[in-house]
């Protein structure tokens, strides 16, 4: 029995050497695949109702009929360990909720979304926050149109912004797919749900809601 134990202990270095050799061979064979799996970006899109995701902006009424604006953004973070290059965030459609509860899609020419400075983001570095402008709610003053109470009348308009002409929305509930493209990643699609039903430029939760929903929730909503 003791001889068997001694032989087993004596063979441990040989086993370790064999395991090391096999591991080295496997790493040599698959190092490119391992490196590609490890060295890659990982994109996470979130939002909340705090600045800078929701920013209230006062406009210069002397040069514009817009007296107030609420700008809605999403935060994009690369939680991976590699830069995402050749980046684009695109919106090419939205789903509007009808009175019967069904959602109907509206498609349009793809719009490239910009950051809060109005610039196109070409890369997303690891562990830094980037903010894309998605929607805006404008308060327009009707110049010369005064209510019975003596106040200047106003109207309000939510819009999807980005390159090209804004896509105007009405009061209601919407789901907007945000598609993020990068040369290092498959398309990352995030679903933004918006509710707005107000005659004011407000972020009061009774009239305004704005959040990310999962793909599972999106599919369940589409089926209902």
C-alpha positions as CSV (number, residue, x, y, z in Angstrom):
1,X,0.0,0.0,0.0
2,X,2.8,2.4,1.0
3,X,4.6,1.6,-2.3
4,X,1.5,2.5,-4.3
5,X,1.1,5.8,-2.5
6,X,4.8,6.6,-3.1
7,X,4.4,5.8,-6.7
8,X,1.3,8.1,-7.0
9,X,3.2,11.0,-5.3
10,X,6.2,10.4,-7.5
11,X,4.0,10.7,-10.6
12,X,2.5,14.1,-9.7
13,X,5.3,16.1,-11.4
14,X,4.8,14.1,-14.5
15,X,1.0,14.8,-14.5
16,X,1.5,18.5,-13.8
17,X,4.0,18.6,-16.7
18,X,1.6,16.9,-19.0
19,X,-1.3,19.2,-18.0
20,X,1.0,22.2,-18.6
21,X,2.0,20.9,-22.0
22,X,-1.6,20.3,-23.0
23,X,-2.6,23.8,-21.7
24,X,0.2,25.4,-23.7
25,X,-0.9,23.6,-26.9
26,X,-4.5,24.6,-26.4
27,X,-3.6,28.2,-25.8
28,X,-1.4,28.2,-28.9
29,X,-4.2,26.8,-31.0
30,X,-7.0,29.0,-29.6
31,X,-5.2,32.1,-28.5
32,X,-6.7,34.2,-31.3
33,X,-10.2,33.1,-30.3
34,X,-9.5,33.7,-26.6
35,X,-8.1,37.1,-27.3
36,X,-11.1,38.1,-29.4
37,X,-13.4,36.9,-26.7
38,X,-11.6,38.8,-24.0
39,X,-10.6,41.9,-25.8
40,X,-13.9,43.3,-26.9
41,X,-16.3,46.2,-26.0
42,X,-19.5,45.6,-24.1
43,X,-22.2,48.2,-24.5
44,X,-24.7,49.1,-21.8
45,X,-27.5,51.7,-22.4
46,X,-29.4,53.2,-19.5
47,X,-31.3,56.3,-18.5
48,X,-33.0,57.9,-15.5
49,X,-34.9,61.1,-14.8
50,X,-31.9,63.1,-13.5
51,X,-29.6,65.5,-15.2
52,X,-27.9,64.9,-17.7
53,X,-30.4,62.2,-18.9
54,X,-33.2,64.7,-18.4
55,X,-32.2,68.3,-18.8
56,X,-34.5,71.4,-18.6
57,X,-33.2,74.2,-20.9
58,X,-34.4,77.8,-21.0
59,X,-34.4,79.2,-24.5
60,X,-33.7,82.8,-25.7
61,X,-37.2,83.9,-26.5
62,X,-36.0,87.0,-28.3
63,X,-34.6,84.8,-31.1
64,X,-36.9,81.8,-30.9
65,X,-40.5,81.0,-30.3
66,X,-39.3,78.1,-28.1
67,X,-39.3,79.4,-24.5
68,X,-38.5,76.1,-22.8
69,X,-37.2,72.6,-23.6
70,X,-36.8,69.3,-22.0
71,X,-34.0,67.3,-23.5
72,X,-34.0,63.5,-23.0
73,X,-30.9,61.4,-23.3
74,X,-29.6,57.9,-22.8
75,X,-26.3,57.1,-21.1
76,X,-24.0,54.7,-23.0
77,X,-21.2,52.9,-21.2
78,X,-18.6,50.5,-22.5
79,X,-18.2,48.0,-19.7
80,X,-15.7,45.9,-21.7
81,X,-12.0,46.3,-21.9
82,X,-11.6,47.4,-25.6
83,X,-12.5,50.5,-27.5
84,X,-15.7,50.3,-29.6
85,X,-14.7,51.9,-32.9
86,X,-16.8,53.2,-35.9
87,X,-19.8,53.8,-33.7
88,X,-23.3,54.8,-34.7
89,X,-26.6,55.0,-32.8
90,X,-29.5,54.8,-35.2
91,X,-33.3,55.2,-34.8
92,X,-35.3,54.1,-37.8
93,X,-38.8,53.5,-36.4
94,X,-41.1,53.8,-33.3
95,X,-44.1,52.0,-32.0
96,X,-47.1,54.1,-30.9
97,X,-49.8,52.7,-28.6
98,X,-53.3,52.9,-30.0
99,X,-56.5,53.4,-27.9
100,X,-57.2,49.6,-28.1
101,X,-53.7,49.0,-26.5
102,X,-52.0,47.6,-29.6
103,X,-48.7,49.1,-30.8
104,X,-48.3,50.2,-34.4
105,X,-45.0,50.8,-36.0
106,X,-44.0,53.9,-38.0
107,X,-40.8,53.6,-40.0
108,X,-38.7,56.5,-41.4
109,X,-35.3,57.3,-42.9
110,X,-32.7,56.3,-40.3
111,X,-31.6,59.1,-38.0
112,X,-28.1,59.1,-36.6
113,X,-28.2,60.3,-33.0
114,X,-25.7,62.8,-31.6
115,X,-24.3,63.5,-28.2
116,X,-25.3,66.4,-25.9
117,X,-22.9,68.7,-27.7
118,X,-24.4,68.0,-31.1
119,X,-21.4,65.9,-32.2
120,X,-21.3,62.4,-33.8
121,X,-19.6,59.9,-31.5
122,X,-17.1,57.8,-33.5
123,X,-15.7,55.7,-30.6
124,X,-16.7,54.7,-27.1
125,X,-13.8,54.1,-24.7
126,X,-14.0,51.6,-21.8
127,X,-15.6,52.7,-18.6
128,X,-16.5,56.2,-19.7
129,X,-20.0,57.6,-19.9
130,X,-21.4,59.0,-23.1
131,X,-24.8,60.7,-23.5
132,X,-26.9,60.5,-26.7
133,X,-29.7,63.1,-27.3
134,X,-32.8,61.1,-28.2
135,X,-35.9,63.2,-27.7
136,X,-36.9,66.8,-26.9
137,X,-40.1,68.3,-25.6
138,X,-40.5,71.9,-26.7
139,X,-42.7,74.6,-25.3
140,X,-43.7,77.1,-28.0
141,X,-45.0,80.6,-27.1
142,X,-47.8,81.7,-29.4
143,X,-46.7,85.3,-30.0
144,X,-49.5,87.8,-29.7
145,X,-52.0,85.0,-28.6
146,X,-53.1,85.7,-25.1
147,X,-55.6,83.7,-23.0
148,X,-58.6,85.2,-21.2
149,X,-56.6,85.3,-18.0
150,X,-54.0,87.5,-19.7
151,X,-51.3,84.8,-20.1
152,X,-49.5,84.1,-23.4
153,X,-50.8,80.9,-24.9
154,X,-48.4,78.0,-25.4
155,X,-48.3,74.6,-27.1
156,X,-46.0,71.7,-26.6
157,X,-44.4,69.2,-29.0
158,X,-42.3,66.1,-28.3
159,X,-39.9,65.1,-31.1
160,X,-37.3,62.5,-31.9
161,X,-34.1,64.4,-32.8
162,X,-30.9,63.6,-34.6
163,X,-29.6,64.1,-38.1
164,X,-32.2,65.6,-40.5
165,X,-35.7,66.7,-39.8
166,X,-37.1,66.0,-36.3
167,X,-39.9,63.3,-36.1
168,X,-42.8,64.9,-34.3
169,X,-44.9,62.9,-31.8
170,X,-48.3,63.5,-30.2
171,X,-49.4,62.8,-26.7
172,X,-49.3,59.1,-25.9
173,X,-47.1,56.1,-25.2
174,X,-44.2,55.0,-27.5
175,X,-41.5,52.4,-27.7
176,X,-38.4,53.5,-29.6
177,X,-35.7,50.9,-30.6
178,X,-32.2,52.3,-30.4
179,X,-29.7,50.5,-32.5
180,X,-26.0,50.8,-31.7
181,X,-23.4,49.7,-34.3
182,X,-19.7,49.2,-33.9
183,X,-17.1,47.4,-36.0
184,X,-16.2,45.2,-33.0
185,X,-19.8,44.2,-32.0
186,X,-23.0,42.7,-33.4
187,X,-25.8,45.3,-33.3
188,X,-26.9,46.2,-29.8
189,X,-30.6,47.1,-29.7
190,X,-32.2,48.8,-26.7
191,X,-35.9,49.6,-26.2
192,X,-36.8,53.1,-24.9
193,X,-40.4,53.5,-23.6
194,X,-41.8,57.0,-23.4
195,X,-45.1,58.2,-22.0
196,X,-46.1,61.9,-22.3
197,X,-49.5,63.3,-21.9
198,X,-49.3,66.9,-20.9
199,X,-50.2,70.5,-21.7
200,X,-47.0,71.6,-20.0
201,X,-43.3,71.1,-20.3
202,X,-43.1,69.0,-17.2
203,X,-41.4,65.9,-15.9
204,X,-44.1,65.2,-13.4
205,X,-44.5,61.3,-13.2
206,X,-48.3,61.6,-13.7
207,X,-47.7,63.0,-17.2
208,X,-44.2,61.8,-18.1
209,X,-42.3,58.6,-18.0
210,X,-39.1,57.5,-19.7
211,X,-37.2,54.3,-19.2
212,X,-35.4,51.3,-20.8
213,X,-37.3,48.1,-21.1
214,X,-35.9,44.6,-21.9
215,X,-36.3,42.8,-25.2
216,X,-38.6,40.3,-23.4
217,X,-40.8,43.1,-22.2
218,X,-40.9,44.6,-25.7
219,X,-41.9,41.4,-27.3
220,X,-44.6,40.8,-24.6
221,X,-46.0,44.3,-25.2
222,X,-46.1,43.8,-29.0
223,X,-48.1,40.5,-28.5
224,X,-50.6,42.0,-26.1
